[in-house]
């Protein structure tokens, strides 16, 4: 996805580690959750369902193996979890990039979360620096999400909204220019009663931190970014997109001027609602054909929103064939990509210059399967 329009383009959790490339010590988890089903009496062990990898470069096959081991262990022990879709994210990066940090956890309800840090293949960050970034996420978003899930499971709260399958965050830093985070949550619409179809939401946030906001003196400002959601995406030889998938709603639509808009996807008793900021000057929605859409956000370089952290959140609602999707195979809900090529800009002597140059498109996809046996609703 290399397109440009307009100008050119989660203190205790730290000890709960399943795997660490750095060979960091792993302590027994003190916080556990006892499942409430009649069939079994299983204690939820944070350590057992957590993966933490930090290294100068982490192979994707190692990430896949550790993630699958954690998910398989959870599914084997917590058989009384309600039938649902389970899944995880797979990172999509170029040959010029590498993964240096990966964190993954399966929560008590079967939902999962992950964090990935990506750098240029030429970068040589210290393990201490990489660890500090990963541990900041563990201490923050992951800790909060786990405590929330433990509390909900303990008191038996029921959710009447879309069921989260997986939330993935990917972080990418361009030294001296800016930093971007892409956080995507994929949901299953568990309220839909159509016996022929299953419905899914994809909601993603691209957060962009301009250099001038990160350091206080580096001049780069937010300029232009693309976010793509592709529900037609398959991994040849491995996973196909959801069977007979069709996108039925997407938001936001094309919008001009700095503002905050309220958005909603879904019909009937299950809806996903949120709000997003629109930069000055505009956001444009484009359809590349089929079920592939992307949003182009463009900033006026002198606007205040160009000099501070900005979050743009689009979303999509789709459906697929229920009988096929619940057959035990693994499918891709959607792939989400961020294109930050020439994403940040500076003005020198009245002339605008942009960075980073080249192709800087990266993201993740969510692969899912039905867990708990086939249930025809």
Phi, psi and omega per residue, in radians:
X1 nan 1.546 -3.084
X2 -2.140 1.279 -3.083
X3 -2.187 2.606 3.024
X4 -2.531 2.399 3.103
X5 -2.154 2.458 -3.058
X6 1.523 -2.371 3.134
X7 -1.301 2.781 -3.017
X8 -1.066 2.447 3.082
X9 -1.044 nan nan
X10 nan nan nan
X11 nan 1.707 -2.716
X12 -1.940 -0.310 -3.049
X13 -1.136 -0.398 -3.115
X14 -1.112 -0.434 -3.121
X15 -1.537 -0.111 -3.039
X16 -1.685 1.398 -3.034
X17 -2.072 2.284 3.053
X18 -1.407 -0.799 -3.088
X19 -2.475 2.462 3.017
X20 -2.488 2.119 3.115
X21 -1.066 -0.474 -3.140
X22 -1.403 0.034 3.141
X23 1.050 0.637 3.119
X24 -1.257 2.528 -3.099
X25 -1.142 2.536 3.127
X26 -2.032 2.196 -3.132
X27 -1.805 2.727 3.128
X28 -1.136 2.439 -3.128
X29 -1.242 2.316 3.128
X30 -1.593 -0.475 -3.106
X31 -1.703 2.057 -3.118
X32 -2.248 2.834 3.080
X33 -2.250 2.267 -3.128
X34 -1.676 2.099 -3.098
X35 -1.129 2.603 -3.020
X36 -1.758 0.151 -3.106
X37 -1.295 2.806 3.126
X38 -1.399 -0.391 -3.029
X39 -1.390 -0.397 -3.052
X40 -2.723 2.904 3.138
X41 -2.321 1.397 -3.011
X42 -1.860 2.426 3.103
X43 -1.716 2.259 3.121
X44 -1.379 2.031 -3.101
X45 -1.844 1.989 -3.113
X46 -0.964 -0.741 -3.084
X47 -1.063 -0.691 -3.027
X48 -1.179 -0.507 -3.068
X49 -1.930 0.425 3.126
X50 -2.117 2.405 3.036
X51 -2.084 2.325 3.055
X52 -2.396 2.051 -3.135
X53 -2.184 2.273 3.065
X54 -2.424 2.186 3.130
X55 -2.867 3.036 3.114
X56 -1.179 -0.437 3.003
X57 -2.836 2.281 -3.082
X58 -1.984 2.093 -3.139
X59 -1.142 2.496 3.131
X60 -1.106 -0.586 -3.118
X61 -1.189 -0.540 3.068
X62 -1.183 -0.758 3.097
X63 -1.032 -0.810 -3.135
X64 -1.083 -0.736 -3.107
X65 -1.167 -0.783 -3.120
X66 -1.178 -0.700 3.132
X67 -1.124 -0.813 -3.135
X68 -1.111 -0.644 3.117
X69 -1.096 -0.754 3.129
X70 -1.144 -0.743 -3.133
X71 -1.188 -0.739 3.141
X72 -1.124 -0.691 3.109
X73 -1.098 -0.734 3.121
X74 -1.115 -0.840 -3.122
X75 -1.074 -0.617 -3.135
X76 -1.211 -0.673 -3.040
X77 -1.545 -0.553 -3.084
X78 -1.882 1.151 -3.083
X79 -1.316 -0.206 -3.139
X80 -1.596 0.068 3.038
X81 -1.139 2.422 -3.131
X82 -0.987 2.473 3.091
X83 -0.929 2.383 -3.058
X84 -2.911 3.004 2.992
X85 -1.493 2.362 3.052
X86 -2.113 2.693 -3.112
X87 -3.008 -3.141 3.132
X88 -2.656 2.900 -3.131
X89 -1.704 2.643 3.013
X90 -2.114 2.339 -3.064
X91 -1.393 2.469 3.096
X92 -2.121 1.818 -3.128
X93 -2.318 2.942 -3.115
X94 -1.476 3.001 3.120
X95 -1.192 -0.322 -3.131
X96 -1.557 0.120 -3.129
X97 -2.172 2.812 3.120
X98 -2.507 2.728 3.114
X99 -1.669 2.240 -3.125
X100 -2.031 -0.207 3.092
X101 -2.572 2.454 3.099
X102 -2.578 2.247 3.074
X103 -2.279 2.397 -3.126
X104 -2.529 2.493 3.071
X105 -2.596 2.417 2.961
X106 -1.647 2.196 -3.141
X107 -1.500 2.892 -3.053
X108 -0.971 -0.489 -3.104
X109 -1.583 0.033 3.141
X110 1.724 -0.225 3.040
X111 -1.199 2.708 3.102
X112 -2.339 2.796 3.135
X113 -2.423 2.665 3.138
X114 -2.617 2.769 3.078
X115 -2.390 2.383 3.115
X116 -2.331 2.373 2.995
X117 -1.981 2.249 -3.099
X118 -2.075 2.459 3.076
X119 -2.355 2.991 3.029
X120 -1.135 2.556 3.121
X121 -1.095 -0.294 3.126
X122 -1.538 -0.252 -3.117
X123 -1.329 2.496 3.101
X124 -2.247 1.317 3.124
X125 -1.291 2.583 3.085
X126 -1.237 2.642 3.116
X127 -1.102 -0.519 3.104
X128 -1.134 -0.734 3.141
X129 -1.177 -0.772 3.118
X130 -1.065 -0.796 -3.133
X131 -1.056 -0.675 -3.117
X132 -1.119 -0.644 3.112
X133 -1.174 -0.820 -3.139
X134 -1.116 -0.736 -3.096
X135 -1.237 -0.493 3.053
X136 -1.122 -0.672 3.094
X137 -1.227 -0.668 3.112
X138 -1.117 -0.755 -3.134
X139 -1.250 -0.360 -3.091
X140 -1.823 -1.710 -3.067
X141 -0.977 -0.749 -3.096
X142 -1.199 -0.725 3.108
X143 -1.076 -0.818 -3.130
X144 -1.092 -0.772 -3.123
X145 -1.117 -0.704 -3.132
X146 -1.192 -0.754 3.128
X147 -1.101 -0.679 3.101
X148 -1.111 -0.750 -3.135
X149 -1.187 -0.691 3.112
X150 -1.115 -0.708 -3.141
X151 -1.162 -0.778 3.133
X152 -1.098 -0.712 3.138
X153 -1.182 -0.642 -3.088
X154 -1.184 -0.666 -3.101
X155 -1.776 0.023 3.027
X156 1.240 0.674 3.109
X157 -1.194 2.490 3.107
X158 -1.873 2.453 3.106
X159 -1.781 2.287 3.119
X160 -1.834 0.073 3.087
X161 -1.777 -3.040 3.093
X162 -0.994 2.505 -3.124
X163 -1.547 2.050 3.107
X164 -1.156 2.341 3.068
X165 -1.661 -0.931 -3.118
X166 -2.679 2.495 3.008
X167 -2.123 2.153 -3.095
X168 -2.105 2.400 3.045
X169 -2.124 2.279 3.046
X170 -2.109 2.309 -3.107
X171 -2.009 2.353 3.140
X172 -2.421 2.168 -3.132
X173 -1.938 2.347 3.041
X174 -1.989 1.776 -3.005
X175 -0.938 2.234 3.103
X176 1.396 -0.132 -3.073
X177 -2.001 -0.968 -3.112
X178 3.061 3.112 -3.137
X179 -2.426 2.519 -3.134
X180 -2.348 2.511 3.058
X181 -2.186 2.311 3.050
X182 -2.022 1.983 -3.128
X183 -2.059 2.082 -3.071
X184 -2.169 2.376 3.011
X185 -2.072 2.276 3.064
X186 -1.843 2.283 -3.071
X187 -2.097 2.705 2.954
X188 -1.956 2.295 3.102
X189 -1.397 1.639 -3.060
X190 -1.481 0.036 3.122
X191 -1.692 -0.285 -3.099
X192 -1.151 2.283 -3.075
X193 -1.847 0.185 3.082
X194 -1.226 1.997 -3.063
X195 -1.290 -0.150 -3.124
X196 -1.752 -0.315 -3.038
X197 -2.360 2.628 2.967
X198 -1.991 2.534 -3.024
X199 -2.068 2.519 -3.070
X200 -2.400 2.582 3.030
X201 -1.976 2.507 2.928
X202 -2.157 2.066 3.086
X203 -2.190 2.241 -3.060
X204 -2.340 2.574 3.088
X205 -2.139 2.144 2.998
X206 -1.741 1.961 3.081
X207 -1.743 2.221 3.131
X208 -2.091 2.188 3.091
X209 -1.884 1.942 3.138
X210 -1.294 2.669 -3.125
X211 -0.968 -0.618 -3.103
X212 -1.173 -0.477 3.119
X213 -1.495 -0.580 -3.123
X214 -1.207 -0.839 -3.026
X215 -1.798 -0.458 -3.080
X216 1.570 -0.178 3.141
X217 -2.362 -0.404 3.101
X218 -1.174 2.349 -2.903
X219 -1.423 -0.193 -3.020
X220 -1.165 2.441 -3.141
X221 -2.159 2.787 3.049
X222 -1.014 2.401 -3.112
X223 -2.229 -1.063 -3.088
X224 -2.808 2.408 -3.086
X225 -2.545 2.648 3.060
X226 -2.080 2.487 3.018
X227 -2.223 2.172 -3.109
X228 -2.039 2.390 2.990
X229 -2.086 2.076 -3.065
X230 -2.080 1.813 3.109
X231 -1.508 -0.057 3.066
X232 -1.628 0.016 -2.992
X233 -1.333 2.312 3.058
X234 -2.234 2.742 3.036
X235 -1.833 1.779 -3.045
X236 -0.889 2.247 3.128
X237 1.469 -0.092 -3.095
X238 -2.230 -1.161 -3.070
X239 -2.313 2.465 3.047
X240 -1.761 2.776 3.018
X241 -1.162 2.893 -3.129
X242 -0.928 2.438 -3.080
X243 -1.107 2.237 3.113
X244 0.983 0.678 -3.072
X245 -1.193 2.508 3.063
X246 -2.496 2.308 3.031
X247 -1.469 2.273 -3.093
X248 -1.972 -0.390 3.108
X249 -2.575 2.639 3.010
X250 -2.681 2.601 3.140
X251 -2.620 2.645 -0.011
X252 -1.435 2.927 3.015
X253 -1.533 -3.086 3.132
X254 -1.033 2.221 -3.055
X255 -2.413 2.411 3.131
X256 -1.915 2.552 3.002
X257 1.420 2.645 -3.140
X258 -1.141 2.170 -3.134
X259 -2.897 2.992 2.994
X260 -2.075 2.229 -3.091
X261 -2.063 2.487 3.055
X262 -1.551 2.355 -3.060
X263 -2.191 2.702 3.131
X264 -2.671 2.382 3.057
X265 -2.227 2.586 3.086
X266 1.897 2.789 3.135
X267 -2.299 2.900 3.112
X268 1.198 -2.428 -3.030
X269 -1.470 -0.075 -3.091
X270 -2.195 2.084 -3.131
X271 -2.459 2.653 3.073
X272 -1.948 2.118 -3.088
X273 -2.176 2.471 3.110
X274 -2.853 -3.140 3.064
X275 -2.307 2.746 3.092
X276 -2.508 2.662 3.040
X277 -1.497 2.579 3.041
X278 -1.995 2.230 -3.094
X279 -1.316 2.848 2.926
X280 -1.570 1.860 0.703
X281 -1.926 -0.603 -3.021
X282 -2.920 2.965 2.947
X283 -2.207 2.344 3.115
X284 -2.125 2.314 3.106
X285 -1.722 2.279 -3.118
X286 -2.245 2.483 3.081
X287 -1.918 2.046 -3.125
X288 -1.437 -0.016 -3.084
X289 2.000 2.547 -3.134
X290 1.090 -2.293 -3.104
X291 -1.894 0.600 3.118
X292 -2.010 2.010 -3.133
X293 -2.249 2.627 3.033
X294 -2.474 2.661 3.140
X295 -1.945 2.276 3.086
X296 -1.869 2.053 3.102
X297 -1.854 2.333 -3.069
X298 -2.261 2.348 -3.079
X299 -1.912 2.542 2.883
X300 -1.414 2.070 -2.976
X301 -0.981 -0.495 -3.110
X302 -1.597 -0.029 3.130
X303 -1.291 2.639 -3.119
X304 -1.086 -0.593 -3.136
X305 -1.180 -0.317 3.107
X306 -1.367 -0.341 -3.061
X307 -1.774 0.030 -3.122
X308 -2.314 2.963 3.092
X309 -0.981 2.317 -3.118
X310 -2.286 2.402 3.131
X311 -2.138 2.165 3.100
X312 -2.049 2.251 -3.011
X313 -2.244 1.695 3.013
X314 -1.641 2.937 3.130
X315 -2.685 2.915 -3.069
X316 -2.575 2.560 -3.135
X317 -2.158 2.263 -3.082
X318 -2.469 2.923 3.082
X319 -2.416 2.862 3.128
X320 -2.619 3.087 3.099
X321 -1.238 2.096 -3.087
X322 -1.161 -0.831 -3.082
X323 -1.059 -0.668 3.124
X324 -1.293 -0.728 -3.087
X325 -1.174 -0.439 -3.113
X326 -1.747 0.453 -3.095
X327 -1.580 0.113 3.094
X328 1.695 -0.169 3.101
X329 -1.408 2.879 3.106
X330 -1.720 2.318 -3.111
X331 -2.246 2.766 3.054
X332 -1.664 2.146 3.061
X333 -1.227 -0.925 3.098
X334 -2.946 2.791 2.983
X335 -1.925 2.370 3.116
X336 -2.051 2.240 -3.121
X337 -2.209 2.529 3.011
X338 -1.979 2.318 3.060
X339 -1.968 1.971 -3.124
X340 -1.960 0.309 3.089
X341 -1.010 2.210 -3.080
X342 0.945 0.603 -3.054
X343 -1.308 -0.483 -3.134
X344 -2.034 2.580 -3.080
X345 -2.404 2.798 3.051
X346 -2.338 2.750 3.063
X347 -2.048 2.067 3.137
X348 -2.129 2.080 -3.129
X349 0.926 0.698 3.079
X350 1.412 0.009 -3.133
X351 -1.917 2.328 -3.139
X352 -1.527 2.304 3.069
X353 -2.157 2.538 -3.025
X354 -2.218 2.661 3.120
X355 -2.727 2.755 -0.026
X356 -1.387 2.676 -3.141
X357 -1.526 2.936 3.134
X358 1.458 -2.820 -3.135
X359 -1.628 2.048 -3.131
X360 -2.299 1.141 3.139
X361 -2.001 2.176 -3.098
X362 -2.643 2.847 -3.128
X363 3.041 -2.563 -3.067
X364 -2.759 2.821 3.068
X365 -2.241 2.697 3.117
X366 -1.916 2.107 3.086
X367 -1.855 2.316 -3.022
X368 -2.312 2.857 2.956
X369 -2.624 2.755 3.115
X370 -1.358 2.304 -3.120
X371 -2.052 2.421 3.087
X372 1.798 0.252 -3.136
X373 1.491 2.808 -3.100
X374 -1.281 2.193 3.092
X375 -2.177 2.062 -3.123
X376 -1.603 1.971 -3.075
X377 -1.679 nan nan
